[in-house]
Amino acid sequence: QAEEELQEACARQALQLQEMGRRERLLRADVGQAREQLESFKSQVLRACSPEAVGAAGTTVTEQQVIEKVRQISEKSQQSHEREKCLQEELGFQLSKEKELSESVEVFKKSLQELQ
């Protein structure tokens, strides 16, 4: 009876080992797929950021390259925002000057009409 129990325990452990092996294979496959997706994503980001930066097909893109491109785009976006803000302020100033000038022209016209 002890021998049967030992055989059953061994069989259970063998099944557990098989299940663990199956899970490990699935996890390895998932990790491989995730790596491929990451590489594809990095390449897409670089192509979108700078098509000339991506060399021949199959070139491995490093995470640092992707980070650098995203940082450059972020800086350019910030600079564009700042430039837009300056231009809007300048436009506002020019519009107020134009309004003042128009008002002055109207006053001048009225004065001219009164003189006539």
N, CA, C and O atoms as CSV, one atom per row, in Angstrom:
chain,resi,resn,atom,element,x,y,z
A,1,GLN,N,N,0.824,-1.195,0.000
A,1,GLN,CA,C,0.000,0.000,0.000
A,1,GLN,C,C,0.869,1.261,0.000
A,1,GLN,O,O,0.560,2.232,-0.691
A,2,ALA,N,N,1.933,1.241,0.761
A,2,ALA,CA,C,2.850,2.383,0.804
A,2,ALA,C,C,3.468,2.588,-0.573
A,2,ALA,O,O,3.683,3.720,-1.007
A,3,GLU,N,N,3.751,1.482,-1.254
A,3,GLU,CA,C,4.339,1.574,-2.597
A,3,GLU,C,C,3.347,2.207,-3.573
A,3,GLU,O,O,3.740,3.008,-4.421
A,4,GLU,N,N,2.075,1.855,-3.460
A,4,GLU,CA,C,1.036,2.447,-4.318
A,4,GLU,C,C,0.907,3.945,-4.051
A,4,GLU,O,O,0.787,4.740,-4.983
A,5,GLU,N,N,0.933,4.324,-2.768
A,5,GLU,CA,C,0.848,5.740,-2.435
A,5,GLU,C,C,2.043,6.506,-2.981
A,5,GLU,O,O,1.908,7.631,-3.463
A,6,LEU,N,N,3.208,5.887,-2.901
A,6,LEU,CA,C,4.423,6.516,-3.430
A,6,LEU,C,C,4.329,6.658,-4.944
A,6,LEU,O,O,4.729,7.682,-5.497
A,7,GLN,N,N,3.807,5.647,-5.611
A,7,GLN,CA,C,3.641,5.715,-7.068
A,7,GLN,C,C,2.631,6.807,-7.443
A,7,GLN,O,O,2.834,7.545,-8.408
A,8,GLU,N,N,1.544,6.900,-6.672
A,8,GLU,CA,C,0.548,7.943,-6.937
A,8,GLU,C,C,1.155,9.332,-6.725
A,8,GLU,O,O,0.909,10.243,-7.515
A,9,ALA,N,N,1.937,9.494,-5.677
A,9,ALA,CA,C,2.593,10.775,-5.401
A,9,ALA,C,C,3.556,11.120,-6.541
A,9,ALA,O,O,3.621,12.266,-6.983
A,10,CYS,N,N,4.288,10.133,-7.001
A,10,CYS,CA,C,5.213,10.346,-8.124
A,10,CYS,C,C,4.445,10.730,-9.387
A,10,CYS,O,O,4.868,11.611,-10.137
A,11,ALA,N,N,3.324,10.068,-9.614
A,11,ALA,CA,C,2.506,10.378,-10.789
A,11,ALA,C,C,1.972,11.811,-10.695
A,11,ALA,O,O,1.965,12.546,-11.682
A,12,ARG,N,N,1.521,12.200,-9.486
A,12,ARG,CA,C,1.040,13.577,-9.308
A,12,ARG,C,C,2.162,14.585,-9.556
A,12,ARG,O,O,1.952,15.609,-10.206
A,13,GLN,N,N,3.337,14.293,-9.044
A,13,GLN,CA,C,4.466,15.194,-9.244
A,13,GLN,C,C,4.851,15.257,-10.723
A,13,GLN,O,O,5.223,16.321,-11.219
A,14,ALA,N,N,4.768,14.153,-11.415
A,14,ALA,CA,C,5.080,14.133,-12.842
A,14,ALA,C,C,4.078,15.004,-13.603
A,14,ALA,O,O,4.449,15.760,-14.501
A,15,LEU,N,N,2.794,14.885,-13.224
A,15,LEU,CA,C,1.778,15.718,-13.856
A,15,LEU,C,C,2.025,17.202,-13.554
A,15,LEU,O,O,1.875,18.057,-14.428
A,16,GLN,N,N,2.405,17.492,-12.307
A,16,GLN,CA,C,2.691,18.884,-11.944
A,16,GLN,C,C,3.882,19.419,-12.742
A,16,GLN,O,O,3.875,20.561,-13.202
A,17,LEU,N,N,4.903,18.574,-12.897
A,17,LEU,CA,C,6.069,18.986,-13.677
A,17,LEU,C,C,5.703,19.218,-15.139
A,17,LEU,O,O,6.183,20.164,-15.764
A,18,GLN,N,N,4.859,18.357,-15.675
A,18,GLN,CA,C,4.412,18.540,-17.058
A,18,GLN,C,C,3.646,19.856,-17.205
A,18,GLN,O,O,3.842,20.599,-18.166
A,19,GLU,N,N,2.767,20.129,-16.228
A,19,GLU,CA,C,1.994,21.372,-16.270
A,19,GLU,C,C,2.906,22.578,-16.148
A,19,GLU,O,O,2.715,23.570,-16.850
A,20,MET,N,N,3.892,22.509,-15.269
A,20,MET,CA,C,4.841,23.606,-15.124
A,20,MET,C,C,5.631,23.818,-16.424
A,20,MET,O,O,5.892,24.953,-16.822
A,21,GLY,N,N,6.004,22.725,-17.068
A,21,GLY,CA,C,6.717,22.814,-18.348
A,21,GLY,C,C,5.855,23.464,-19.412
A,21,GLY,O,O,6.330,24.289,-20.193
A,22,ARG,N,N,4.586,23.090,-19.438
A,22,ARG,CA,C,3.648,23.675,-20.409
A,22,ARG,C,C,3.510,25.173,-20.156
A,22,ARG,O,O,3.547,25.971,-21.092
A,23,ARG,N,N,3.352,25.550,-18.892
A,23,ARG,CA,C,3.233,26.971,-18.550
A,23,ARG,C,C,4.503,27.737,-18.926
A,23,ARG,O,O,4.439,28.856,-19.434
A,24,GLU,N,N,5.643,27.124,-18.672
A,24,GLU,CA,C,6.915,27.782,-19.021
A,24,GLU,C,C,7.000,28.015,-20.525
A,24,GLU,O,O,7.419,29.087,-20.961
A,25,ARG,N,N,6.609,27.032,-21.313
A,25,ARG,CA,C,6.640,27.195,-22.779
A,25,ARG,C,C,5.706,28.312,-23.220
A,25,ARG,O,O,6.053,29.115,-24.086
A,26,LEU,N,N,4.505,28.361,-22.614
A,26,LEU,CA,C,3.560,29.433,-22.942
A,26,LEU,C,C,4.137,30.806,-22.574
A,26,LEU,O,O,4.038,31.761,-23.345
A,27,LEU,N,N,4.737,30.884,-21.386
A,27,LEU,CA,C,5.329,32.154,-20.962
A,27,LEU,C,C,6.474,32.572,-21.883
A,27,LEU,O,O,6.595,33.748,-22.226
A,28,ARG,N,N,7.313,31.619,-22.285
A,28,ARG,CA,C,8.404,31.937,-23.203
A,28,ARG,C,C,7.864,32.431,-24.540
A,28,ARG,O,O,8.406,33.366,-25.130
A,29,ALA,N,N,6.805,31.805,-25.010
A,29,ALA,CA,C,6.192,32.243,-26.266
A,29,ALA,C,C,5.630,33.653,-26.116
A,29,ALA,O,O,5.782,34.481,-27.013
A,30,ASP,N,N,4.981,33.929,-24.982
A,30,ASP,CA,C,4.443,35.269,-24.730
A,30,ASP,C,C,5.553,36.311,-24.670
A,30,ASP,O,O,5.412,37.406,-25.214
A,31,VAL,N,N,6.645,35.974,-24.015
A,31,VAL,CA,C,7.775,36.902,-23.922
A,31,VAL,C,C,8.347,37.169,-25.317
A,31,VAL,O,O,8.655,38.312,-25.655
A,32,GLY,N,N,8.488,36.128,-26.114
A,32,GLY,CA,C,8.991,36.303,-27.479
A,32,GLY,C,C,8.075,37.191,-28.307
A,32,GLY,O,O,8.541,38.052,-29.053
A,33,GLN,N,N,6.797,36.982,-28.174
A,33,GLN,CA,C,5.827,37.795,-28.904
A,33,GLN,C,C,5.872,39.246,-28.424
A,33,GLN,O,O,5.782,40.171,-29.231
A,34,ALA,N,N,6.009,39.442,-27.123
A,34,ALA,CA,C,6.094,40.801,-26.576
A,34,ALA,C,C,7.353,41.495,-27.082
A,34,ALA,O,O,7.315,42.687,-27.389
A,35,ARG,N,N,8.471,40.771,-27.174
A,35,ARG,CA,C,9.713,41.355,-27.711
A,35,ARG,C,C,9.524,41.801,-29.150
A,35,ARG,O,O,9.939,42.895,-29.533
A,36,GLU,N,N,8.894,40.945,-29.943
A,36,GLU,CA,C,8.651,41.289,-31.353
A,36,GLU,C,C,7.770,42.524,-31.458
A,36,GLU,O,O,8.024,43.403,-32.281
A,37,GLN,N,N,6.737,42.595,-30.629
A,37,GLN,CA,C,5.836,43.752,-30.648
A,37,GLN,C,C,6.581,45.023,-30.238
A,37,GLN,O,O,6.363,46.086,-30.820
A,38,LEU,N,N,7.455,44.918,-29.245
A,38,LEU,CA,C,8.237,46.069,-28.802
A,38,LEU,C,C,9.149,46.559,-29.921
A,38,LEU,O,O,9.222,47.761,-30.177
A,39,GLU,N,N,9.840,45.649,-30.584
A,39,GLU,CA,C,10.723,46.036,-31.686
A,39,GLU,C,C,9.929,46.685,-32.804
A,39,GLU,O,O,10.363,47.678,-33.387
A,40,SER,N,N,8.774,46.128,-33.100
A,40,SER,CA,C,7.922,46.696,-34.143
A,40,SER,C,C,7.468,48.098,-33.744
A,40,SER,O,O,7.480,49.017,-34.563
A,41,PHE,N,N,7.071,48.255,-32.492
A,41,PHE,CA,C,6.628,49.562,-32.008
A,41,PHE,C,C,7.759,50.578,-32.087
A,41,PHE,O,O,7.551,51.707,-32.530
A,42,LYS,N,N,8.962,50.182,-31.657
A,42,LYS,CA,C,10.095,51.101,-31.715
A,42,LYS,C,C,10.375,51.524,-33.150
A,42,LYS,O,O,10.637,52.698,-33.413
A,43,SER,N,N,10.322,50.587,-34.067
A,43,SER,CA,C,10.549,50.922,-35.473
A,43,SER,C,C,9.479,51.867,-35.995
A,43,SER,O,O,9.786,52.810,-36.724
A,44,GLN,N,N,8.227,51.622,-35.629
A,44,GLN,CA,C,7.133,52.495,-36.064
A,44,GLN,C,C,7.310,53.902,-35.520
A,44,GLN,O,O,7.087,54.884,-36.229
A,45,VAL,N,N,7.711,53.994,-34.258
A,45,VAL,CA,C,7.922,55.316,-33.660
A,45,VAL,C,C,9.024,56.048,-34.399
A,45,VAL,O,O,8.880,57.225,-34.730
A,46,LEU,N,N,10.126,55.357,-34.660
A,46,LEU,CA,C,11.230,56.017,-35.363
A,46,LEU,C,C,10.847,56.385,-36.784
A,46,LEU,O,O,11.213,57.458,-37.263
A,47,ARG,N,N,10.121,55.521,-37.462
A,47,ARG,CA,C,9.683,55.854,-38.833
A,47,ARG,C,C,8.782,57.079,-38.815
A,47,ARG,O,O,8.873,57.943,-39.688
A,48,ALA,N,N,7.914,57.147,-37.817
A,48,ALA,CA,C,7.013,58.289,-37.726
A,48,ALA,C,C,7.778,59.556,-37.362
A,48,ALA,O,O,7.451,60.641,-37.844
A,49,CYS,N,N,8.780,59.426,-36.525
A,49,CYS,CA,C,9.548,60.593,-36.084
A,49,CYS,C,C,10.519,61.068,-37.149
A,49,CYS,O,O,10.648,62.265,-37.405
A,50,SER,N,N,11.184,60.136,-37.749
A,50,SER,CA,C,12.236,60.501,-38.693
A,50,SER,C,C,12.501,59.326,-39.625
A,50,SER,O,O,13.310,58.454,-39.308
A,51,PRO,N,N,11.826,59.295,-40.773
A,51,PRO,CA,C,11.980,58.158,-41.675
A,51,PRO,C,C,13.426,57.906,-42.096
A,51,PRO,O,O,13.816,56.756,-42.298
A,52,GLU,N,N,14.228,58.970,-42.230
A,52,GLU,CA,C,15.604,58.765,-42.671
A,52,GLU,C,C,16.476,58.161,-41.577
A,52,GLU,O,O,17.562,57.657,-41.862
A,53,ALA,N,N,16.010,58.205,-40.316
A,53,ALA,CA,C,16.789,57.650,-39.217
A,53,ALA,C,C,16.762,56.127,-39.209
A,53,ALA,O,O,17.631,55.486,-38.619
A,54,VAL,N,N,15.775,55.564,-39.856
A,54,VAL,CA,C,15.663,54.114,-39.890
A,54,VAL,C,C,16.371,53.616,-41.139
A,54,VAL,O,O,16.024,53.986,-42.261
A,55,GLY,N,N,17.357,52.781,-40.926
A,55,GLY,CA,C,18.141,52.282,-42.041
A,55,GLY,C,C,17.432,51.173,-42.779
A,55,GLY,O,O,16.214,51.198,-42.958
A,56,ALA,N,N,18.208,50.207,-43.202
A,56,ALA,CA,C,17.659,49.077,-43.954
A,56,ALA,C,C,16.689,48.284,-43.088
A,56,ALA,O,O,16.764,48.301,-41.859
A,57,ALA,N,N,15.794,47.604,-43.748
A,57,ALA,CA,C,14.813,46.790,-43.026
A,57,ALA,C,C,15.544,45.775,-42.165
A,57,ALA,O,O,16.561,45.214,-42.573
A,58,GLY,N,N,15.028,45.550,-40.996
A,58,GLY,CA,C,15.635,44.573,-40.102
A,58,GLY,C,C,16.632,45.193,-39.146
A,58,GLY,O,O,17.146,44.500,-38.268
A,59,THR,N,N,16.920,46.473,-39.288
A,59,THR,CA,C,17.837,47.130,-38.376
A,59,THR,C,C,17.187,47.194,-37.004
A,59,THR,O,O,16.038,47.614,-36.870
A,60,THR,N,N,17.923,46.779,-35.996
A,60,THR,CA,C,17.390,46.816,-34.640
A,60,THR,C,C,17.450,48.240,-34.114
A,60,THR,O,O,18.484,48.905,-34.192
A,61,VAL,N,N,16.356,48.685,-33.592
A,61,VAL,CA,C,16.255,50.030,-33.053
A,61,VAL,C,C,16.398,49.928,-31.540
A,61,VAL,O,O,15.714,49.133,-30.896
A,62,THR,N,N,17.289,50.738,-30.978
A,62,THR,CA,C,17.489,50.668,-29.530
A,62,THR,C,C,16.449,51.519,-28.808
A,62,THR,O,O,15.880,52.454,-29.371
A,63,GLU,N,N,16.223,51.171,-27.564
A,63,GLU,CA,C,15.287,51.939,-26.750
A,63,GLU,C,C,15.779,53.370,-26.607
A,63,GLU,O,O,14.982,54.308,-26.589
A,64,GLN,N,N,17.099,53.537,-26.506
A,64,GLN,CA,C,17.670,54.877,-26.356
A,64,GLN,C,C,17.364,55.732,-27.580
A,64,GLN,O,O,17.096,56.926,-27.442
A,65,GLN,N,N,17.399,55.142,-28.780
A,65,GLN,CA,C,17.070,55.887,-29.996
A,65,GLN,C,C,15.617,56.346,-29.964
A,65,GLN,O,O,15.310,57.487,-30.309
A,66,VAL,N,N,14.742,55.464,-29.555
A,66,VAL,CA,C,13.322,55.811,-29.474
A,66,VAL,C,C,13.110,56.924,-28.454
A,66,VAL,O,O,12.395,57.890,-28.722
A,67,ILE,N,N,13.730,56.788,-27.293
A,67,ILE,CA,C,13.597,57.798,-26.244
A,67,ILE,C,C,14.119,59.143,-26.738
A,67,ILE,O,O,13.491,60.176,-26.503
A,68,GLU,N,N,15.249,59.139,-27.413
A,68,GLU,CA,C,15.836,60.380,-27.923
A,68,GLU,C,C,14.924,61.042,-28.954
A,68,GLU,O,O,14.744,62.260,-28.928
A,69,LYS,N,N,14.351,60.259,-29.853
A,69,LYS,CA,C,13.451,60.824,-30.860
A,69,LYS,C,C,12.199,61.413,-30.208
A,69,LYS,O,O,11.757,62.500,-30.580
A,70,VAL,N,N,11.638,60.707,-29.250
A,70,VAL,CA,C,10.445,61.208,-28.561
A,70,VAL,C,C,10.794,62.497,-27.815
A,70,VAL,O,O,10.004,63.441,-27.807
A,71,ARG,N,N,11.972,62.542,-27.191
A,71,ARG,CA,C,12.414,63.751,-26.491
A,71,ARG,C,C,12.564,64.918,-27.464
A,71,ARG,O,O,12.144,66.036,-27.166
A,72,GLN,N,N,13.168,64.655,-28.633
A,72,GLN,CA,C,13.330,65.713,-29.640
A,72,GLN,C,C,11.977,66.242,-30.101
A,72,GLN,O,O,11.787,67.451,-30.227
A,73,ILE,N,N,11.054,65.348,-30.346
A,73,ILE,CA,C,9.718,65.761,-30.790
A,73,ILE,C,C,9.044,66.576,-29.693
A,73,ILE,O,O,8.394,67.583,-29.976
A,74,SER,N,N,9.193,66.154,-28.469
A,74,SER,CA,C,8.599,66.883,-27.344
A,74,SER,C,C,9.188,68.291,-27.247
A,74,SER,O,O,8.456,69.255,-27.024
A,75,GLU,N,N,10.503,68.414,-27.413
A,75,GLU,CA,C,11.147,69.730,-27.365
A,75,GLU,C,C,10.655,70.615,-28.508
A,75,GLU,O,O,10.367,71.794,-28.305
A,76,LYS,N,N,10.560,70.046,-29.707
A,76,LYS,CA,C,10.076,70.819,-30.851
A,76,LYS,C,C,8.638,71.277,-30.621
A,76,LYS,O,O,8.278,72.404,-30.964
A,77,SER,N,N,7.830,70.412,-30.048
A,77,SER,CA,C,6.444,70.761,-29.755
A,77,SER,C,C,6.389,71.907,-28.747
A,77,SER,O,O,5.605,72.842,-28.908
A,78,GLN,N,N,7.215,71.833,-27.715
A,78,GLN,CA,C,7.259,72.894,-26.704
A,78,GLN,C,C,7.702,74.207,-27.339
A,78,GLN,O,O,7.123,75.256,-27.058
A,79,GLN,N,N,8.714,74.160,-28.185
A,79,GLN,CA,C,9.197,75.367,-28.862
A,79,GLN,C,C,8.101,75.954,-29.755
A,79,GLN,O,O,7.920,77.170,-29.809
A,80,SER,N,N,7.389,75.095,-30.441
A,80,SER,CA,C,6.296,75.564,-31.300
A,80,SER,C,C,5.204,76.237,-30.479
A,80,SER,O,O,4.656,77.262,-30.882
A,81,HIS,N,N,4.892,75.647,-29.318
A,81,HIS,CA,C,3.890,76.247,-28.427
A,81,HIS,C,C,4.330,77.638,-27.976
A,81,HIS,O,O,3.546,78.587,-27.987
A,82,GLU,N,N,5.584,77.737,-27.584
A,82,GLU,CA,C,6.100,79.018,-27.121
A,82,GLU,C,C,6.090,80.046,-28.256
A,82,GLU,O,O,5.730,81.204,-28.044
A,83,ARG,N,N,6.480,79.627,-29.441
A,83,ARG,CA,C,6.486,80.523,-30.600
A,83,ARG,C,C,5.060,80.976,-30.921
A,83,ARG,O,O,4.824,82.152,-31.199
A,84,GLU,N,N,4.111,80.035,-30.879
A,84,GLU,CA,C,2.714,80.374,-31.139
A,84,GLU,C,C,2.213,81.406,-30.126
A,84,GLU,O,O,1.526,82.361,-30.488
A,85,LYS,N,N,2.565,81.201,-28.854
A,85,LYS,CA,C,2.151,82.139,-27.808
A,85,LYS,C,C,2.726,83.530,-28.082
A,85,LYS,O,O,2.015,84.529,-27.966
A,86,CYS,N,N,4.009,83.597,-28.446
A,86,CYS,CA,C,4.640,84.894,-28.753
A,86,CYS,C,C,3.948,85.558,-29.939
A,86,CYS,O,O,3.692,86.762,-29.920
A,87,LEU,N,N,3.647,84.770,-30.971
A,87,LEU,CA,C,2.989,85.328,-32.150
A,87,LEU,C,C,1.592,85.831,-31.823
A,87,LEU,O,O,1.165,86.863,-32.342
A,88,GLN,N,N,0.875,85.107,-30.961
A,88,GLN,CA,C,-0.456,85.558,-30.561
A,88,GLN,C,C,-0.370,86.865,-29.784
A,88,GLN,O,O,-1.194,87.757,-29.984
A,89,GLU,N,N,0.614,86.987,-28.903
A,89,GLU,CA,C,0.800,88.231,-28.152
A,89,GLU,C,C,1.133,89.376,-29.103
A,89,GLU,O,O,0.597,90.478,-28.980
A,90,GLU,N,N,2.026,89.102,-30.050
A,90,GLU,CA,C,2.405,90.117,-31.028
A,90,GLU,C,C,1.201,90.530,-31.872
A,90,GLU,O,O,1.000,91.713,-32.147
A,91,LEU,N,N,0.414,89.557,-32.274
A,91,LEU,CA,C,-0.791,89.854,-33.060
A,91,LEU,C,C,-1.754,90.707,-32.246
A,91,LEU,O,O,-2.324,91.665,-32.768
A,92,GLY,N,N,-1.938,90.374,-30.989
A,92,GLY,CA,C,-2.794,91.161,-30.118
A,92,GLY,C,C,-2.293,92.595,-29.995
A,92,GLY,O,O,-3.081,93.540,-30.036
A,93,PHE,N,N,-1.000,92.754,-29.847
A,93,PHE,CA,C,-0.410,94.083,-29.755
A,93,PHE,C,C,-0.633,94.855,-31.052
A,93,PHE,O,O,-0.998,96.031,-31.028
A,94,GLN,N,N,-0.411,94.187,-32.187
A,94,GLN,CA,C,-0.604,94.851,-33.481
A,94,GLN,C,C,-2.065,95.240,-33.688
A,94,GLN,O,O,-2.353,96.312,-34.221
A,95,LEU,N,N,-2.977,94.383,-33.273
A,95,LEU,CA,C,-4.399,94.695,-33.409
A,95,LEU,C,C,-4.784,95.901,-32.546
A,95,LEU,O,O,-5.561,96.754,-32.976
A,96,SER,N,N,-4.249,95.968,-31.351
A,96,SER,CA,C,-4.558,97.118,-30.490
A,96,SER,C,C,-3.968,98.401,-31.075
A,96,SER,O,O,-4.592,99.460,-31.000
A,97,LYS,N,N,-2.773,98.314,-31.654
A,97,LYS,CA,C,-2.185,99.494,-32.298
A,97,LYS,C,C,-3.026,99.922,-33.498
A,97,LYS,O,O,-3.247,101.112,-33.724
A,98,GLU,N,N,-3.496,98.925,-34.268
A,98,GLU,CA,C,-4.331,99.219,-35.436
A,98,GLU,C,C,-5.643,99.875,-35.002
A,98,GLU,O,O,-6.126,100.798,-35.658
A,99,LYS,N,N,-6.208,99.403,-33.909
A,99,LYS,CA,C,-7.451,99.977,-33.392
A,99,LYS,C,C,-7.223,101.437,-32.969
A,99,LYS,O,O,-8.031,102.317,-33.269
A,100,GLU,N,N,-6.120,101.670,-32.274
A,100,GLU,CA,C,-5.783,103.031,-31.859
A,100,GLU,C,C,-5.620,103.937,-33.080
A,100,GLU,O,O,-6.100,105.070,-33.096
A,101,LEU,N,N,-4.942,103.424,-34.089
A,101,LEU,CA,C,-4.714,104.193,-35.307
A,101,LEU,C,C,-6.038,104.494,-36.005
A,101,LEU,O,O,-6.251,105.609,-36.482
A,102,SER,N,N,-6.918,103.512,-36.065
A,102,SER,CA,C,-8.238,103.718,-36.675
A,102,SER,C,C,-9.026,104.786,-35.918
A,102,SER,O,O,-9.674,105.641,-36.522
A,103,GLU,N,N,-8.962,104.724,-34.605
A,103,GLU,CA,C,-9.652,105.724,-33.792
A,103,GLU,C,C,-9.072,107.115,-34.036
A,103,GLU,O,O,-9.805,108.101,-34.118
A,104,SER,N,N,-7.758,107.177,-34.148
A,104,SER,CA,C,-7.103,108.466,-34.415
A,104,SER,C,C,-7.494,109.005,-35.783
A,104,SER,O,O,-7.693,110.208,-35.947
A,105,VAL,N,N,-7.605,108.112,-36.768
A,105,VAL,CA,C,-8.005,108.517,-38.116
A,105,VAL,C,C,-9.430,109.048,-38.086
A,105,VAL,O,O,-9.738,110.039,-38.748
A,106,GLU,N,N,-10.305,108.396,-37.321
A,106,GLU,CA,C,-11.688,108.850,-37.207
A,106,GLU,C,C,-11.744,110.243,-36.562
A,106,GLU,O,O,-12.487,111.116,-37.012
A,107,VAL,N,N,-10.963,110.432,-35.525
A,107,VAL,CA,C,-10.923,111.740,-34.859
A,107,VAL,C,C,-10.401,112.788,-35.843
A,107,VAL,O,O,-10.930,113.897,-35.913
A,108,PHE,N,N,-9.392,112.441,-36.581
A,108,PHE,CA,C,-8.820,113.361,-37.565
A,108,PHE,C,C,-9.839,113.702,-38.646
A,108,PHE,O,O,-9.953,114.858,-39.055
A,109,LYS,N,N,-10.586,112.686,-39.112
A,109,LYS,CA,C,-11.620,112.921,-40.135
A,109,LYS,C,C,-12.689,113.876,-39.606
A,109,LYS,O,O,-13.113,114.795,-40.307
A,110,LYS,N,N,-13.121,113.653,-38.367
A,110,LYS,CA,C,-14.138,114.517,-37.776
A,110,LYS,C,C,-13.623,115.957,-37.656
A,110,LYS,O,O,-14.337,116.917,-37.944
A,111,SER,N,N,-12.384,116.075,-37.229
A,111,SER,CA,C,-11.790,117.406,-37.102
A,111,SER,C,C,-11.689,118.080,-38.453
A,111,SER,O,O,-11.954,119.274,-38.589
A,112,LEU,N,N,-11.306,117.308,-39.444
A,112,LEU,CA,C,-11.186,117.837,-40.803
A,112,LEU,C,C,-12.549,118.289,-41.329
A,112,LEU,O,O,-12.659,119.342,-41.956
A,113,GLN,N,N,-13.583,117.488,-41.071
A,113,GLN,CA,C,-14.946,117.846,-41.517
A,113,GLN,C,C,-15.425,119.107,-40.805
A,113,GLN,O,O,-16.077,119.960,-41.408
A,114,GLU,N,N,-15.101,119.218,-39.536
A,114,GLU,CA,C,-15.518,120.410,-38.789
A,114,GLU,C,C,-14.828,121.660,-39.309
A,114,GLU,O,O,-15.413,122.743,-39.341
A,115,LEU,N,N,-13.588,121.497,-39.710
A,115,LEU,CA,C,-12.843,122.635,-40.253
A,115,LEU,C,C,-13.406,123.070,-41.587
A,115,LEU,O,O,-13.355,124.252,-41.926
A,116,GLN,N,N,-13.938,122.144,-42.341
A,116,GLN,CA,C,-14.469,122.479,-43.658
A,116,GLN,C,C,-15.790,123.170,-43.473
A,116,GLN,O,O,-16.431,123.549,-44.454
